[in-house]
Amino acid sequence: MNRQPNIPLNRHMSRRTSRMNRRRATAAGAAVLVTLLLLTACSGSGNGNGNGNGNGGEGDGGNAEVELTLAHSYTEDQPQHTCGAQAIKEEAEAADVGITVEVFPNSQLGGDADRIASVQSDDVDIDIQGASALAAVYEPAGVVDAAYAFDDAAHLDRFFADGSADQLKEDFKEASGGVSILGAWSAGARQFTANKAIREPADLEGLRMRFPGSGQYLLNAQALGAEATEVAYEELYLALQQGVVDGQENPLTNIDASNLVEVQDYVSMSEHQQNSNLIVVAPSFDSELSDEQRTALEDAVASAVEQMPGCVEDAEQEILDTWEQDGSVEIVDDVDQEAFAQQTDAWFGENLSGDSLAVYEAIRGSAE
């Protein structure tokens, strides 16, 4: 059946029969509901879950066919898609347990805030989100994006893999109504760009730096000592060109994708934040997939997490090599990252509290 990705109620027409019946019954009214229930009874299903045991069809010794939607906001050229979403799709389907995955990049199924709401309501099955976007559901999740919280990408990987993040995962699942975090990766460190080099905190003084408008990013600006100016990402190139802002911060892949070096003279390698991506799944993951299907999806996410560091490193090195060869921008690689890290650590220690402080301390406590 043809999909209409920008109409949320039509995204799952090829899902398991029980969910399709339930949603169509809601839309069509009681008469249709009666008809569908009769059809379900005739097919041998005991209830809306297909077999009455919550195992997605295992009652008859097999796996019910299920089509999952995977959404994200990145372009099809970025590592989040090529090494992330596509890897999840390929690995999950290769497991041959009745799973197919349809990927919707470029915010086709809505912006971050819209998509996490769709995940909560089971209208999107899998989503790749930044931690700051998830803070709209559970505020302490945003601390994963705190400046210099992680020493590097490997530190972020360890935090989510070795049990250090278990409390955060549990609290997020409870606050979100059953959305699970299956994995996380860094899609590259965020760097400063401006028309002057930024080597130490004092160099930010007097600069209007564009930061995303989410809460944690604005806290990062304060901790780093920057004057934050909010500009929509889509308007950033023009804002820099016209001098509305003096600089900005983003991972190299974003800087390159948006051609920001055309309107900035320096890229300062501050590595002040790991650009987190968390892979989240809808509440139905627990109840409507078989054990084999859940394992296959978990393994697929783990495979993507494993691939991502090398993929990001290769993409970033290619970008840096191109910039050095064509001289389009000056790369500042002697940033005093330690000075920035000490400043932000002190700031967060004084200004975070409650569960947010607990998450920050758990992250820092997991550093080697």
PAKOLZA-992190 format. One record per residue (C-alpha): residue in three letters; x, y negated, z. Coordinates in Angstrom, 2 decimals. Last residue first. Layout:
<sites>
site residuo=ALA; x=X; y=Y; z=Z
...
</sites>
This chain:
<sites>
site residuo=GLU; x=38.65; y=-7.41; z=32.25
site residuo=ALA; x=35.40; y=-9.36; z=32.35
site residuo=SER; x=32.40; y=-7.53; z=33.85
site residuo=GLY; x=32.19; y=-9.88; z=36.83
site residuo=ARG; x=31.86; y=-12.83; z=34.47
site residuo=ILE; x=28.79; y=-11.28; z=32.90
site residuo=ALA; x=27.28; y=-10.25; z=36.23
site residuo=GLU; x=27.96; y=-13.73; z=37.63
site residuo=TYR; x=26.13; y=-15.32; z=34.70
site residuo=VAL; x=23.19; y=-12.94; z=35.08
site residuo=ALA; x=22.96; y=-13.66; z=38.82
site residuo=LEU; x=23.15; y=-17.41; z=38.15
site residuo=SER; x=20.17; y=-17.13; z=35.84
site residuo=ASP; x=18.34; y=-14.95; z=38.35
site residuo=GLY; x=18.49; y=-17.66; z=41.00
site residuo=SER; x=20.67; y=-20.69; z=40.31
site residuo=LEU; x=22.80; y=-22.32; z=37.63
site residuo=ASN; x=24.22; y=-25.81; z=38.17
site residuo=GLU; x=27.26; y=-25.45; z=40.42
site residuo=GLY; x=28.65; y=-22.18; z=39.10
site residuo=PHE; x=27.70; y=-23.24; z=35.58
site residuo=TRP; x=29.80; y=-26.39; z=35.87
site residuo=ALA; x=32.83; y=-24.66; z=37.37
site residuo=ASP; x=32.81; y=-22.02; z=34.65
site residuo=THR; x=32.36; y=-24.70; z=31.98
site residuo=GLN; x=35.42; y=-26.69; z=33.07
site residuo=GLN; x=37.64; y=-23.62; z=33.45
site residuo=ALA; x=36.62; y=-22.36; z=30.01
site residuo=PHE; x=37.25; y=-25.73; z=28.32
site residuo=ALA; x=40.73; y=-25.98; z=29.79
site residuo=GLU; x=41.43; y=-22.36; z=28.89
site residuo=GLN; x=40.34; y=-22.93; z=25.29
site residuo=ASP; x=43.00; y=-25.54; z=24.74
site residuo=VAL; x=42.48; y=-25.71; z=20.96
site residuo=ASP; x=45.64; y=-24.89; z=18.98
site residuo=ASP; x=43.98; y=-23.45; z=15.87
site residuo=VAL; x=42.74; y=-26.63; z=14.21
site residuo=ILE; x=41.72; y=-25.75; z=10.65
site residuo=GLU; x=41.83; y=-28.72; z=8.27
site residuo=VAL; x=39.09; y=-28.67; z=5.62
site residuo=SER; x=38.75; y=-28.25; z=1.86
site residuo=GLY; x=42.41; y=-27.37; z=1.41
site residuo=ASP; x=41.58; y=-24.86; z=-1.34
site residuo=GLN; x=43.82; y=-22.09; z=-0.04
site residuo=GLU; x=43.29; y=-22.75; z=3.65
site residuo=TRP; x=39.52; y=-22.94; z=3.26
site residuo=THR; x=39.45; y=-19.71; z=1.24
site residuo=ASP; x=41.61; y=-17.87; z=3.75
site residuo=LEU; x=39.40; y=-19.05; z=6.62
site residuo=ILE; x=36.25; y=-17.80; z=4.85
site residuo=GLU; x=37.80; y=-14.43; z=4.01
site residuo=GLN; x=38.98; y=-14.08; z=7.60
site residuo=GLU; x=35.48; y=-14.83; z=8.86
site residuo=ALA; x=33.83; y=-12.19; z=6.68
site residuo=ASP; x=36.40; y=-9.54; z=7.58
site residuo=GLU; x=36.12; y=-10.28; z=11.29
site residuo=VAL; x=32.32; y=-10.22; z=11.13
site residuo=CYS; x=32.29; y=-6.81; z=9.44
site residuo=GLY; x=34.90; y=-5.42; z=11.80
site residuo=PRO; x=32.95; y=-6.55; z=14.85
site residuo=MET; x=29.57; y=-5.41; z=13.40
site residuo=GLN; x=30.24; y=-1.77; z=12.65
site residuo=GLU; x=29.94; y=-0.45; z=16.22
site residuo=VAL; x=26.77; y=-2.44; z=16.91
site residuo=ALA; x=25.32; y=-1.08; z=13.66
site residuo=SER; x=26.07; y=2.49; z=14.74
site residuo=ALA; x=24.53; y=1.88; z=18.17
site residuo=VAL; x=21.39; y=0.52; z=16.48
site residuo=ALA; x=21.12; y=3.65; z=14.33
site residuo=ASP; x=21.69; y=5.87; z=17.36
site residuo=GLU; x=18.85; y=4.16; z=19.23
site residuo=LEU; x=16.62; y=4.54; z=16.17
site residuo=ALA; x=17.41; y=8.23; z=15.82
site residuo=THR; x=16.90; y=8.83; z=19.55
site residuo=ARG; x=13.51; y=7.14; z=19.45
site residuo=GLN; x=12.55; y=9.19; z=16.40
site residuo=GLU; x=13.62; y=12.46; z=17.99
site residuo=ASP; x=11.70; y=11.69; z=21.18
site residuo=SER; x=8.62; y=10.93; z=19.09
site residuo=LEU; x=7.59; y=7.35; z=18.47
site residuo=GLU; x=4.29; y=5.87; z=19.60
site residuo=SER; x=4.73; y=5.46; z=23.34
site residuo=ASP; x=8.13; y=3.98; z=24.18
site residuo=PHE; x=8.74; y=2.17; z=20.89
site residuo=SER; x=5.16; y=0.85; z=21.11
site residuo=PRO; x=6.44; y=-1.93; z=23.40
site residuo=ALA; x=8.22; y=-3.56; z=20.44
site residuo=VAL; x=11.96; y=-3.28; z=19.87
site residuo=VAL; x=14.78; y=-5.74; z=20.51
site residuo=ILE; x=18.23; y=-5.99; z=18.93
site residuo=LEU; x=20.13; y=-8.79; z=20.64
site residuo=ASN; x=22.36; y=-11.06; z=18.59
site residuo=SER; x=24.88; y=-13.24; z=20.36
site residuo=ASN; x=27.02; y=-15.97; z=18.85
site residuo=GLN; x=29.86; y=-15.71; z=21.34
site residuo=GLN; x=30.44; y=-19.19; z=22.69
site residuo=HIS; x=33.37; y=-21.59; z=23.04
site residuo=GLU; x=35.52; y=-20.08; z=20.31
site residuo=SER; x=37.26; y=-23.49; z=20.23
site residuo=MET; x=38.70; y=-23.07; z=16.75
site residuo=SER; x=38.42; y=-26.71; z=15.65
site residuo=VAL; x=37.16; y=-27.06; z=12.07
site residuo=TYR; x=38.19; y=-30.49; z=10.86
site residuo=ASP; x=37.25; y=-32.87; z=8.04
site residuo=GLN; x=33.48; y=-32.50; z=7.96
site residuo=VAL; x=31.01; y=-33.32; z=5.14
site residuo=GLU; x=32.02; y=-30.74; z=2.52
site residuo=VAL; x=33.13; y=-28.44; z=5.35
site residuo=LEU; x=29.43; y=-28.10; z=6.18
site residuo=ASN; x=28.80; y=-25.91; z=3.15
site residuo=SER; x=25.71; y=-24.39; z=4.85
site residuo=ALA; x=26.83; y=-20.78; z=4.34
site residuo=ASP; x=30.39; y=-21.72; z=5.35
site residuo=ILE; x=29.46; y=-23.30; z=8.65
site residuo=ASN; x=27.03; y=-20.45; z=9.29
site residuo=THR; x=29.71; y=-17.80; z=8.66
site residuo=LEU; x=32.20; y=-19.76; z=10.75
site residuo=PRO; x=30.00; y=-19.67; z=13.84
site residuo=ASN; x=28.33; y=-22.98; z=14.72
site residuo=GLU; x=29.09; y=-26.27; z=16.45
site residuo=GLN; x=28.38; y=-29.84; z=15.35
site residuo=GLY; x=30.00; y=-33.15; z=14.57
site residuo=ASP; x=29.53; y=-36.87; z=14.21
site residuo=VAL; x=25.74; y=-37.02; z=14.13
site residuo=VAL; x=23.50; y=-39.42; z=12.22
site residuo=GLY; x=26.58; y=-40.11; z=10.14
site residuo=GLN; x=24.83; y=-39.82; z=6.78
site residuo=GLN; x=26.76; y=-36.74; z=5.67
site residuo=LEU; x=26.49; y=-35.14; z=9.09
site residuo=ALA; x=22.72; y=-35.64; z=9.22
site residuo=LEU; x=22.42; y=-34.46; z=5.60
site residuo=TYR; x=24.22; y=-31.20; z=6.34
site residuo=LEU; x=22.27; y=-30.68; z=9.58
site residuo=GLU; x=18.74; y=-31.02; z=8.20
site residuo=GLU; x=18.01; y=-27.28; z=7.87
site residuo=TYR; x=19.57; y=-26.69; z=11.28
site residuo=ALA; x=17.14; y=-29.13; z=12.87
site residuo=VAL; x=18.96; y=-31.93; z=14.68
site residuo=GLU; x=19.23; y=-32.38; z=18.44
site residuo=THR; x=22.05; y=-34.60; z=19.68
site residuo=ALA; x=24.22; y=-33.42; z=22.56
site residuo=GLU; x=26.89; y=-35.68; z=24.01
site residuo=ALA; x=29.56; y=-33.14; z=24.91
site residuo=GLY; x=31.23; y=-32.44; z=28.24
site residuo=LEU; x=31.50; y=-28.69; z=27.73
site residuo=ALA; x=29.13; y=-27.97; z=30.62
site residuo=GLN; x=26.66; y=-30.58; z=29.40
site residuo=ALA; x=26.71; y=-29.23; z=25.86
site residuo=ASN; x=26.34; y=-25.70; z=27.18
site residuo=LEU; x=23.25; y=-26.73; z=29.11
site residuo=LEU; x=21.81; y=-28.03; z=25.83
site residuo=TYR; x=22.61; y=-24.69; z=24.23
site residuo=GLN; x=20.92; y=-22.86; z=27.09
site residuo=GLY; x=17.69; y=-24.83; z=26.80
site residuo=SER; x=17.10; y=-24.58; z=23.08
site residuo=GLY; x=17.52; y=-27.67; z=20.89
site residuo=PRO; x=20.48; y=-26.46; z=18.86
site residuo=PHE; x=23.55; y=-28.65; z=19.37
site residuo=ARG; x=24.65; y=-31.56; z=17.18
site residuo=MET; x=27.56; y=-33.48; z=18.61
site residuo=ARG; x=27.50; y=-37.24; z=18.94
site residuo=LEU; x=31.15; y=-37.93; z=19.70
site residuo=GLY; x=32.14; y=-40.54; z=22.28
site residuo=GLU; x=34.06; y=-38.12; z=24.44
site residuo=LEU; x=34.47; y=-34.73; z=22.78
site residuo=ASP; x=38.24; y=-35.11; z=22.60
site residuo=ALA; x=38.40; y=-35.23; z=26.40
site residuo=PRO; x=37.39; y=-31.58; z=26.57
site residuo=GLU; x=40.52; y=-30.45; z=24.70
site residuo=ARG; x=41.59; y=-29.75; z=21.11
site residuo=ILE; x=38.80; y=-31.32; z=19.07
site residuo=ALA; x=40.28; y=-32.63; z=15.81
site residuo=LYS; x=38.52; y=-35.54; z=14.18
site residuo=ASN; x=35.85; y=-35.71; z=11.48
site residuo=ALA; x=33.93; y=-33.01; z=13.31
site residuo=THR; x=33.51; y=-29.24; z=13.48
site residuo=PHE; x=33.42; y=-27.14; z=16.63
site residuo=GLN; x=33.45; y=-23.35; z=16.66
site residuo=ARG; x=30.98; y=-20.62; z=17.64
site residuo=ALA; x=32.35; y=-17.10; z=18.00
site residuo=GLY; x=31.19; y=-14.40; z=15.63
site residuo=ALA; x=28.07; y=-12.30; z=15.19
site residuo=SER; x=28.51; y=-10.91; z=18.69
site residuo=TRP; x=26.62; y=-7.68; z=19.27
site residuo=ALA; x=23.68; y=-6.38; z=21.25
site residuo=GLY; x=21.73; y=-3.19; z=21.77
site residuo=LEU; x=18.38; y=-1.56; z=22.41
site residuo=ILE; x=16.73; y=-4.41; z=24.33
site residuo=SER; x=13.19; y=-3.28; z=25.09
site residuo=VAL; x=9.92; y=-5.22; z=24.84
site residuo=GLY; x=7.46; y=-3.87; z=27.44
site residuo=GLY; x=5.38; y=-6.85; z=28.54
site residuo=SER; x=8.06; y=-9.47; z=28.08
site residuo=ALA; x=8.73; y=-10.12; z=31.78
site residuo=GLU; x=9.06; y=-6.41; z=32.58
site residuo=LYS; x=11.33; y=-5.68; z=29.64
site residuo=PHE; x=13.45; y=-8.74; z=30.39
site residuo=ASP; x=13.88; y=-7.70; z=34.02
site residuo=GLU; x=14.91; y=-4.19; z=33.04
site residuo=LYS; x=17.35; y=-5.38; z=30.38
site residuo=LEU; x=18.90; y=-7.95; z=32.73
site residuo=GLN; x=19.28; y=-5.31; z=35.42
site residuo=ASP; x=20.94; y=-2.91; z=32.97
site residuo=ALA; x=23.40; y=-5.49; z=31.63
site residuo=SER; x=26.44; y=-4.18; z=33.55
site residuo=GLY; x=25.57; y=-0.63; z=32.50
site residuo=ASP; x=28.62; y=-0.02; z=30.31
site residuo=ALA; x=27.21; y=-0.83; z=26.87
site residuo=PHE; x=25.68; y=-4.30; z=27.16
site residuo=PHE; x=28.57; y=-5.84; z=29.08
site residuo=ARG; x=31.12; y=-3.87; z=27.08
site residuo=ASP; x=29.94; y=-5.32; z=23.76
site residuo=LEU; x=29.98; y=-8.87; z=25.14
site residuo=HIS; x=33.55; y=-8.34; z=26.38
site residuo=ALA; x=34.56; y=-7.03; z=22.96
site residuo=ALA; x=33.22; y=-10.20; z=21.35
site residuo=ASP; x=35.48; y=-12.40; z=23.48
site residuo=ASP; x=35.96; y=-13.78; z=26.98
site residuo=PHE; x=32.24; y=-13.91; z=27.57
site residuo=ALA; x=30.57; y=-16.65; z=29.63
site residuo=TYR; x=32.70; y=-19.15; z=27.70
site residuo=ALA; x=29.63; y=-21.28; z=26.91
site residuo=ALA; x=26.41; y=-19.61; z=28.04
site residuo=ASP; x=24.69; y=-17.58; z=25.32
site residuo=VAL; x=24.05; y=-14.53; z=27.53
site residuo=VAL; x=22.61; y=-17.12; z=29.92
site residuo=GLY; x=19.56; y=-17.28; z=27.65
site residuo=ALA; x=18.28; y=-14.02; z=29.11
site residuo=PRO; x=17.75; y=-15.90; z=32.40
site residuo=GLU; x=14.69; y=-17.64; z=30.87
site residuo=TYR; x=12.57; y=-14.58; z=30.16
site residuo=VAL; x=10.14; y=-15.00; z=27.26
site residuo=ALA; x=11.39; y=-18.32; z=25.87
site residuo=ALA; x=14.84; y=-17.12; z=26.91
site residuo=LEU; x=14.62; y=-14.62; z=24.07
site residuo=ALA; x=15.45; y=-17.43; z=21.65
site residuo=SER; x=18.59; y=-18.24; z=23.63
site residuo=ALA; x=19.66; y=-14.61; z=23.47
site residuo=GLY; x=19.73; y=-14.70; z=19.68
site residuo=GLN; x=17.30; y=-12.36; z=18.00
site residuo=ILE; x=17.35; y=-9.34; z=15.71
site residuo=ASP; x=13.84; y=-7.91; z=15.67
site residuo=ILE; x=12.36; y=-4.43; z=15.51
site residuo=ASP; x=8.70; y=-3.39; z=15.42
site residuo=VAL; x=6.91; y=-6.57; z=14.35
site residuo=ASP; x=3.13; y=-6.74; z=14.87
site residuo=ASP; x=3.50; y=-4.86; z=18.17
site residuo=SER; x=2.11; y=-7.79; z=20.22
site residuo=GLN; x=5.40; y=-8.43; z=22.02
site residuo=VAL; x=7.29; y=-8.11; z=18.74
site residuo=SER; x=4.98; y=-10.68; z=17.17
site residuo=ALA; x=5.65; y=-13.09; z=20.05
site residuo=ILE; x=9.37; y=-12.55; z=19.46
site residuo=ARG; x=8.76; y=-13.32; z=15.82
site residuo=ASP; x=6.96; y=-16.60; z=16.30
site residuo=ALA; x=9.65; y=-18.00; z=18.58
site residuo=ASP; x=12.44; y=-16.93; z=16.23
site residuo=GLY; x=10.84; y=-18.32; z=13.09
site residuo=GLY; x=8.33; y=-16.40; z=11.03
site residuo=LEU; x=7.99; y=-13.07; z=9.22
site residuo=GLN; x=10.05; y=-14.19; z=6.25
site residuo=SER; x=12.60; y=-15.69; z=8.65
site residuo=ASN; x=15.35; y=-15.17; z=6.05
site residuo=PRO; x=15.36; y=-11.37; z=6.30
site residuo=PHE; x=12.43; y=-8.86; z=6.25
site residuo=VAL; x=13.69; y=-5.26; z=6.39
site residuo=GLU; x=11.42; y=-2.27; z=5.81
site residuo=VAL; x=12.38; y=0.80; z=7.84
site residuo=THR; x=11.32; y=4.38; z=7.16
site residuo=ILE; x=11.20; y=6.96; z=9.93
site residuo=GLY; x=9.99; y=10.55; z=9.57
site residuo=VAL; x=12.84; y=12.30; z=11.34
site residuo=ASP; x=15.29; y=12.42; z=8.43
site residuo=ALA; x=18.26; y=10.94; z=10.35
site residuo=ALA; x=19.20; y=9.17; z=7.09
site residuo=GLU; x=16.23; y=6.82; z=7.56
site residuo=ALA; x=17.49; y=5.56; z=10.91
site residuo=GLU; x=21.07; y=5.23; z=9.65
site residuo=GLU; x=20.12; y=3.31; z=6.51
site residuo=LYS; x=17.72; y=0.92; z=8.22
site residuo=ILE; x=20.01; y=0.19; z=11.15
site residuo=ALA; x=22.92; y=-0.38; z=8.76
site residuo=GLN; x=20.81; y=-2.73; z=6.65
site residuo=ALA; x=19.82; y=-4.80; z=9.68
site residuo=GLY; x=23.34; y=-5.13; z=11.04
site residuo=CYS; x=26.19; y=-4.79; z=8.55
site residuo=THR; x=24.58; y=-6.56; z=5.58
site residuo=HIS; x=21.90; y=-8.47; z=7.49
site residuo=GLN; x=23.64; y=-9.76; z=10.60
site residuo=PRO; x=26.83; y=-9.89; z=8.51
site residuo=GLN; x=25.41; y=-12.74; z=6.37
site residuo=ASP; x=24.76; y=-12.44; z=2.64
site residuo=GLU; x=21.07; y=-11.48; z=2.95
site residuo=THR; x=20.42; y=-14.68; z=4.85
site residuo=TYR; x=19.63; y=-14.62; z=8.56
site residuo=SER; x=16.33; y=-15.08; z=10.41
site residuo=HIS; x=15.55; y=-11.49; z=11.35
site residuo=ALA; x=12.85; y=-8.86; z=10.95
site residuo=LEU; x=12.72; y=-5.06; z=11.02
site residuo=THR; x=9.35; y=-3.51; z=10.20
site residuo=LEU; x=8.86; y=0.18; z=10.92
site residuo=GLU; x=7.14; y=2.79; z=8.78
site residuo=VAL; x=6.12; y=5.94; z=10.64
site residuo=GLU; x=5.62; y=9.51; z=9.46
site residuo=ALA; x=4.49; y=11.75; z=12.32
site residuo=ASN; x=7.27; y=13.97; z=13.59
site residuo=GLY; x=6.81; y=17.71; z=13.78
site residuo=GLY; x=5.85; y=20.59; z=16.08
site residuo=ASP; x=2.11; y=19.99; z=16.10
site residuo=GLY; x=2.22; y=18.15; z=19.44
site residuo=GLU; x=5.24; y=16.18; z=18.25
site residuo=GLY; x=3.01; y=13.61; z=16.56
site residuo=GLY; x=4.17; y=10.34; z=18.10
site residuo=ASN; x=5.06; y=11.71; z=21.51
site residuo=GLY; x=2.38; y=9.95; z=23.55
site residuo=ASN; x=0.71; y=13.26; z=24.44
site residuo=GLY; x=-2.81; y=12.78; z=23.02
site residuo=ASN; x=-1.98; y=13.86; z=19.51
site residuo=GLY; x=-2.31; y=10.86; z=17.22
site residuo=ASN; x=-1.92; y=8.09; z=19.77
site residuo=GLY; x=-5.52; y=6.91; z=19.39
site residuo=ASN; x=-6.91; y=10.14; z=20.84
site residuo=GLY; x=-7.21; y=13.92; z=20.40
site residuo=SER; x=-6.15; y=14.00; z=16.80
site residuo=GLY; x=-7.47; y=17.03; z=14.87
site residuo=SER; x=-8.01; y=15.36; z=11.50
site residuo=CYS; x=-11.78; y=15.60; z=11.93
site residuo=ALA; x=-11.58; y=13.70; z=15.20
site residuo=THR; x=-9.60; y=10.91; z=13.54
site residuo=LEU; x=-12.18; y=10.67; z=10.76
site residuo=LEU; x=-14.97; y=10.44; z=13.33
site residuo=LEU; x=-13.06; y=7.73; z=15.19
site residuo=LEU; x=-12.66; y=5.88; z=11.92
site residuo=THR; x=-16.36; y=5.92; z=11.19
site residuo=VAL; x=-17.25; y=4.72; z=14.68
site residuo=LEU; x=-14.74; y=1.89; z=14.42
site residuo=VAL; x=-16.19; y=0.89; z=11.06
site residuo=ALA; x=-19.59; y=0.38; z=12.63
site residuo=ALA; x=-18.14; y=-1.43; z=15.64
site residuo=GLY; x=-16.48; y=-4.20; z=13.73
site residuo=ALA; x=-14.25; y=-4.66; z=10.71
site residuo=ALA; x=-11.28; y=-6.51; z=12.22
site residuo=THR; x=-11.00; y=-4.57; z=15.45
site residuo=ALA; x=-11.62; y=-1.32; z=13.62
site residuo=ARG; x=-8.92; y=-2.19; z=11.14
site residuo=ARG; x=-6.47; y=-2.70; z=13.97
site residuo=ARG; x=-7.32; y=0.57; z=15.74
site residuo=ASN; x=-7.43; y=2.60; z=12.57
site residuo=MET; x=-4.01; y=1.37; z=11.44
site residuo=ARG; x=-2.62; y=2.05; z=14.88
site residuo=SER; x=-3.93; y=5.66; z=14.87
site residuo=THR; x=-2.92; y=6.30; z=11.29
site residuo=ARG; x=0.80; y=5.64; z=11.88
site residuo=ARG; x=2.01; y=2.55; z=10.11
site residuo=SER; x=1.52; y=1.81; z=6.43
site residuo=MET; x=-0.79; y=-1.15; z=6.98
site residuo=HIS; x=1.72; y=-2.61; z=9.40
site residuo=ARG; x=2.45; y=-6.06; z=8.11
site residuo=ASN; x=-1.11; y=-6.89; z=7.13
site residuo=LEU; x=-2.17; y=-8.47; z=10.43
site residuo=PRO; x=0.87; y=-10.79; z=10.35
site residuo=ILE; x=0.14; y=-12.41; z=6.97
site residuo=ASN; x=3.52; y=-13.64; z=5.73
site residuo=PRO; x=4.76; y=-10.15; z=4.97
site residuo=GLN; x=1.91; y=-9.22; z=2.60
site residuo=ARG; x=2.58; y=-5.54; z=2.04
site residuo=ASN; x=1.33; y=-3.44; z=-0.84
site residuo=MET; x=0.00; y=0.00; z=0.00
</sites>
